Amino acid sequence: MSTTAIPVGTPLRSFDDYTTVKATYLGRWISAALVLALAVLAAQSVITNPRFGWETVGKYIRDASIVNGIAITLMLTAVCMVIGIILGVVLAVMRLSLNPVVRAAASAYVNFFRGTPVLVQLLFWYNLAALYPVISFGIPGVQLDANQLITPMVAAILGLGLNQGAYMSEIVRAGILSVDHGQSEAAAALGINRFRTMQRIILPQAMKVIIPPTGNETIGMLKTTALVSVISVPELLYSSQIIYARTFETIPLLIVASIWYIIITSILGVGQYHLERRYAKGGQRNLPLTPWQRLVLFFNTHDRLGRKGGTR
């Protein structure tokens, strides 16, 4: 092994003798400035354009019918997601069943509801009376008028909830499959039945995989509720349509609906973010940064990198 001899009398330089050079990242700052400039120009164009009708937007942003539409939108989102999650868990377990008939039935359900547009499904449920004028559920003596039973709200809940169940089943199934199979084998060796194993062992561990896409599905469901306006359910978009059909101010009322959708989805996004952080504990060495932490990191990047290295 060869070594490099250091001349006698040469002073050794300590780490403090070196000059640190801060990283500049000029391209990053230029791109950020360009994006901010474009954003300012776009905002100025939108604000100063009188055709957007901002006075009308301010007039109807808290209108009673708009607020009632928001309440119905939130109710539809909550009810349909509950139905979807329950159906999703049941269908996911059925698709993983050892019984081929049960597995085939669940697969057929998922393929049907994923293979047809949700708008078509809503229209089918709304017009169910054309196919089954009287609904008996196979029970003797039960004769229900389909026109009275399938109201627009019921059709909306059935259409959105059953469709969501098909998508949630795939999310739950992926979460279940992410849990090591040895967990099920260990539970079976201890004499724990499959239902208890799924309830107490598999699903709690699968939540780390299930929660993030479920949050996305909830936000998607909120926006999908706008489709029920075609069957006259007075949710947010339909309430806006009723107003601009009377006032002929289409663009301002659509802006009102869009603003409320953005506000609600932003709130749901914050909730989803904190749920993800909660379920990420123990599974990740470093938890996802909060927005504030990311902002601080952005402005401290140069100083941190500069302190780490750089030589004269």
C-alpha positions as CSV (number, residue, x, y, z in Angstrom):
1,M,0.0,0.0,0.0
2,S,1.5,3.3,-1.0
3,T,1.1,6.4,1.2
4,T,1.7,10.1,0.5
5,A,4.3,11.7,2.6
6,I,3.5,15.0,4.2
7,P,6.5,17.3,4.4
8,V,7.7,18.0,7.8
9,G,6.7,21.4,9.1
10,T,3.6,21.7,6.9
11,P,0.7,22.8,9.1
12,L,-2.5,20.7,8.9
13,R,-5.6,22.6,7.9
14,S,-8.6,22.1,10.1
15,F,-12.2,22.1,8.8
16,D,-12.7,25.6,10.0
17,D,-9.9,26.8,7.6
18,Y,-12.1,26.0,4.6
19,T,-14.5,28.5,3.1
20,T,-18.0,27.1,2.5
21,V,-19.6,28.2,-0.7
22,K,-23.4,28.4,-0.7
23,A,-25.3,26.7,-3.5
24,T,-27.0,29.2,-5.7
25,Y,-29.4,27.2,-7.9
26,L,-30.0,30.1,-10.2
27,G,-32.2,28.1,-12.5
28,R,-34.6,27.3,-9.6
29,W,-35.0,30.9,-8.7
30,I,-35.5,32.0,-12.4
31,S,-38.2,29.3,-12.9
32,A,-39.9,30.3,-9.7
33,A,-39.9,34.0,-10.7
34,L,-41.3,33.1,-14.1
35,V,-44.1,31.0,-12.7
36,L,-45.0,33.8,-10.2
37,A,-45.0,36.4,-13.0
38,L,-47.4,34.3,-15.1
39,A,-49.6,33.7,-12.0
40,V,-49.7,37.5,-11.4
41,L,-50.6,38.2,-15.0
42,A,-53.3,35.5,-15.0
43,A,-54.8,36.8,-11.7
44,Q,-54.8,40.4,-13.0
45,S,-56.5,39.4,-16.2
46,V,-59.2,37.5,-14.3
47,I,-59.8,40.2,-11.7
48,T,-59.9,43.2,-14.1
49,N,-62.1,41.5,-16.7
50,P,-65.7,42.8,-16.1
51,R,-67.2,39.8,-18.1
52,F,-66.5,37.5,-15.1
53,G,-69.2,39.4,-13.2
54,W,-67.5,39.5,-9.8
55,E,-70.2,41.7,-8.4
56,T,-72.7,39.0,-9.2
57,V,-70.4,36.4,-7.7
58,G,-70.3,38.3,-4.5
59,K,-74.1,38.7,-4.5
60,Y,-74.8,34.9,-4.9
61,I,-71.8,33.4,-3.1
62,R,-73.9,33.1,0.1
63,D,-77.3,32.8,-1.4
64,A,-79.8,30.6,0.5
65,S,-80.3,28.2,-2.4
66,I,-76.5,27.9,-2.9
67,V,-76.0,27.1,0.8
68,N,-78.8,24.5,0.6
69,G,-77.2,23.0,-2.4
70,I,-73.9,22.8,-0.5
71,A,-75.6,20.9,2.3
72,I,-77.2,18.4,-0.1
73,T,-73.8,18.0,-1.9
74,L,-72.1,17.2,1.4
75,M,-74.9,14.8,2.5
76,L,-74.7,12.9,-0.8
77,T,-70.9,12.7,-0.6
78,A,-71.1,11.3,3.0
79,V,-73.9,8.8,2.4
80,C,-72.5,7.5,-0.9
81,M,-69.0,7.1,0.5
82,V,-70.4,5.2,3.5
83,I,-72.3,2.9,1.2
84,G,-69.2,2.6,-1.1
85,I,-66.9,1.8,1.8
86,I,-69.2,-0.9,3.2
87,L,-69.8,-2.4,-0.2
88,G,-66.1,-2.2,-1.0
89,V,-65.1,-4.2,2.1
90,V,-67.7,-6.8,1.5
91,L,-66.8,-7.2,-2.2
92,A,-63.1,-7.2,-1.6
93,V,-63.5,-10.1,0.9
94,M,-65.8,-11.9,-1.6
95,R,-63.2,-11.5,-4.4
96,L,-60.6,-13.1,-2.1
97,S,-62.9,-15.9,-1.1
98,L,-62.0,-19.5,-1.8
99,N,-65.6,-20.1,-3.1
100,P,-65.5,-19.7,-6.9
101,V,-69.2,-18.7,-7.1
102,V,-68.8,-15.9,-4.5
103,R,-65.6,-14.8,-6.2
104,A,-67.3,-14.7,-9.6
105,A,-70.3,-12.8,-8.4
106,A,-68.1,-10.1,-6.8
107,S,-66.0,-9.9,-10.0
108,A,-69.2,-9.5,-12.1
109,Y,-70.5,-6.7,-9.9
110,V,-67.2,-4.8,-10.1
111,N,-66.9,-5.3,-13.9
112,F,-70.4,-4.1,-14.5
113,F,-70.2,-0.9,-12.4
114,R,-66.7,0.0,-13.5
115,G,-67.5,-0.7,-17.1
116,T,-70.5,1.6,-17.5
117,P,-70.5,5.4,-17.0
118,V,-71.9,6.6,-13.7
119,L,-74.1,9.1,-15.6
120,V,-75.7,6.2,-17.5
121,Q,-76.2,4.4,-14.2
122,L,-77.9,7.4,-12.6
123,L,-80.3,7.6,-15.6
124,F,-81.1,3.9,-15.3
125,W,-82.0,4.2,-11.6
126,Y,-84.0,7.4,-12.2
127,N,-86.0,5.6,-14.9
128,L,-86.3,2.3,-13.1
129,A,-90.1,2.5,-13.1
130,A,-90.1,2.0,-16.9
131,L,-88.6,-1.4,-16.2
132,Y,-90.2,-2.3,-12.9
133,P,-93.4,-0.3,-12.3
134,V,-94.1,-2.3,-9.2
135,I,-91.3,-3.4,-6.8
136,S,-92.0,-6.4,-4.5
137,F,-88.5,-7.5,-3.5
138,G,-89.8,-11.1,-4.0
139,I,-92.0,-10.8,-0.8
140,P,-95.6,-11.9,-1.2
141,G,-98.1,-9.1,-0.6
142,V,-95.5,-6.3,-1.1
143,Q,-96.5,-4.0,-3.9
144,L,-94.5,-0.7,-4.0
145,D,-94.9,1.9,-6.7
146,A,-91.5,2.5,-8.3
147,N,-92.4,6.1,-9.2
148,Q,-92.9,6.9,-5.5
149,L,-90.1,4.8,-4.2
150,I,-87.3,5.9,-6.6
151,T,-87.2,9.6,-6.1
152,P,-84.4,11.7,-7.6
153,M,-82.6,11.6,-4.3
154,V,-82.9,7.9,-3.9
155,A,-81.7,7.4,-7.5
156,A,-78.7,9.6,-6.8
157,I,-77.7,7.7,-3.7
158,L,-78.2,4.3,-5.4
159,G,-76.3,5.4,-8.5
160,L,-73.3,7.0,-6.8
161,G,-73.1,4.6,-3.8
162,L,-73.3,1.4,-5.8
163,N,-70.8,2.7,-8.3
164,Q,-68.4,3.8,-5.6
165,G,-68.6,0.3,-4.0
166,A,-67.0,-1.2,-7.1
167,Y,-64.0,1.2,-7.0
168,M,-63.6,0.9,-3.2
169,S,-63.5,-2.9,-3.5
170,E,-60.4,-2.7,-5.6
171,I,-58.8,-0.3,-3.1
172,V,-59.6,-2.5,-0.1
173,R,-58.5,-5.6,-2.0
174,A,-55.1,-4.0,-2.7
175,G,-54.8,-3.1,1.0
176,I,-55.6,-6.6,2.1
177,L,-53.1,-8.1,-0.3
178,S,-50.4,-5.7,0.9
179,V,-50.5,-7.5,4.3
180,D,-48.1,-10.4,4.5
181,H,-49.9,-13.8,4.1
182,G,-48.0,-15.1,7.1
183,Q,-50.4,-13.0,9.3
184,S,-53.4,-15.1,8.1
185,E,-51.5,-18.3,8.5
186,A,-50.4,-17.4,12.0
187,A,-54.0,-16.5,13.0
188,A,-55.2,-19.8,11.5
189,A,-52.6,-21.7,13.5
190,L,-53.9,-20.0,16.7
191,G,-57.5,-21.1,15.8
192,I,-58.8,-17.7,14.9
193,N,-61.6,-17.8,12.3
194,R,-61.3,-15.9,9.0
195,F,-63.8,-13.2,10.0
196,R,-62.0,-12.4,13.2
197,T,-58.7,-12.5,11.4
198,M,-59.9,-10.0,8.8
199,Q,-61.5,-7.8,11.4
200,R,-58.7,-7.7,14.0
201,I,-55.5,-8.4,12.1
202,I,-55.7,-7.9,8.4
203,L,-57.8,-4.7,7.9
204,P,-56.1,-2.6,10.7
205,Q,-52.7,-3.2,9.0
206,A,-54.2,-2.6,5.5
207,M,-55.4,0.8,6.5
208,K,-52.1,2.4,5.6
209,V,-52.7,1.4,2.0
210,I,-56.4,2.0,2.0
211,I,-56.6,5.5,3.5
212,P,-54.8,7.6,0.9
213,P,-56.8,6.5,-2.2
214,T,-60.0,6.6,-0.1
215,G,-59.3,10.2,0.5
216,N,-58.9,10.8,-3.2
217,E,-62.2,8.9,-3.8
218,T,-64.0,11.1,-1.3
219,I,-62.8,14.2,-3.1
220,G,-63.7,12.7,-6.4
221,M,-67.2,11.8,-5.1
222,L,-67.8,15.4,-4.0
223,K,-67.2,16.5,-7.6
224,T,-69.1,13.5,-9.1
225,T,-72.3,14.6,-7.2
226,A,-72.5,17.4,-9.9
227,L,-73.8,14.7,-12.2
228,V,-77.0,14.3,-10.3
229,S,-78.1,17.7,-11.6
230,V,-79.3,15.9,-14.7
231,I,-82.0,14.1,-12.6
232,S,-83.0,17.4,-10.8
233,V,-81.4,16.8,-7.4
234,P,-80.9,20.3,-6.0
235,E,-77.3,20.0,-5.1
236,L,-74.7,22.8,-5.6
237,L,-74.5,22.8,-9.4
238,Y,-78.2,22.4,-9.9
239,S,-78.9,25.3,-7.5
240,S,-76.6,27.5,-9.6
241,Q,-78.3,26.4,-12.8
242,I,-81.7,27.3,-11.4
243,I,-80.4,30.8,-10.6
244,Y,-78.7,31.5,-13.9
245,A,-81.7,30.1,-15.8
246,R,-83.7,32.9,-14.3
247,T,-81.0,35.7,-14.4
248,F,-79.1,34.6,-17.5
249,E,-75.8,35.2,-15.7
250,T,-74.3,31.9,-16.5
251,I,-70.6,32.5,-16.0
252,P,-70.8,34.2,-12.5
253,L,-73.0,31.4,-11.2
254,L,-70.7,28.8,-12.5
255,I,-67.8,30.7,-10.8
256,V,-69.8,30.6,-7.5
257,A,-70.2,26.8,-7.8
258,S,-66.5,26.4,-8.6
259,I,-65.4,28.5,-5.7
260,W,-67.4,26.4,-3.3
261,Y,-66.1,23.2,-4.8
262,I,-62.5,24.4,-4.4
263,I,-63.1,25.4,-0.8
264,I,-64.7,22.1,0.2
265,T,-62.1,20.0,-1.7
266,S,-59.3,22.0,-0.1
267,I,-60.7,21.3,3.4
268,L,-61.1,17.6,2.6
269,G,-57.5,17.6,1.2
270,V,-56.2,18.9,4.6
271,G,-58.1,16.2,6.4
272,Q,-56.8,13.5,4.1
273,Y,-53.2,14.8,4.6
274,H,-53.4,14.5,8.4
275,L,-55.0,11.1,8.1
276,E,-52.1,9.9,5.9
277,R,-49.6,11.3,8.5
278,R,-51.5,9.5,11.3
279,Y,-51.4,6.1,9.5
280,A,-47.9,6.6,8.3
281,K,-46.6,6.5,11.9
282,G,-44.5,3.4,12.6
283,G,-44.4,2.5,8.9
284,Q,-42.1,5.2,7.7
285,R,-38.8,6.5,9.2
286,N,-39.6,10.0,8.2
287,L,-43.2,11.3,8.1
288,P,-44.4,13.4,5.2
289,L,-43.6,17.1,5.7
290,T,-46.3,19.5,6.5
291,P,-46.9,22.5,4.1
292,W,-45.2,24.8,6.7
293,Q,-42.2,22.5,7.0
294,R,-41.9,22.4,3.2
295,L,-42.0,26.2,3.0
296,V,-39.3,26.5,5.7
297,L,-37.2,23.9,4.0
298,F,-37.4,25.7,0.6
299,F,-36.0,28.9,2.0
300,N,-33.4,27.2,4.2
301,T,-32.1,24.9,1.4
302,H,-29.2,27.1,0.4
303,D,-28.0,27.7,4.0
304,R,-28.2,24.0,4.9
305,L,-26.3,22.9,1.8
306,G,-23.8,25.6,2.3
307,R,-23.1,24.5,5.8
308,K,-22.5,20.9,4.6
309,G,-19.7,21.5,2.2
310,G,-18.0,23.5,-0.5
311,T,-14.3,24.2,-0.6
312,R,-12.2,27.2,-1.5
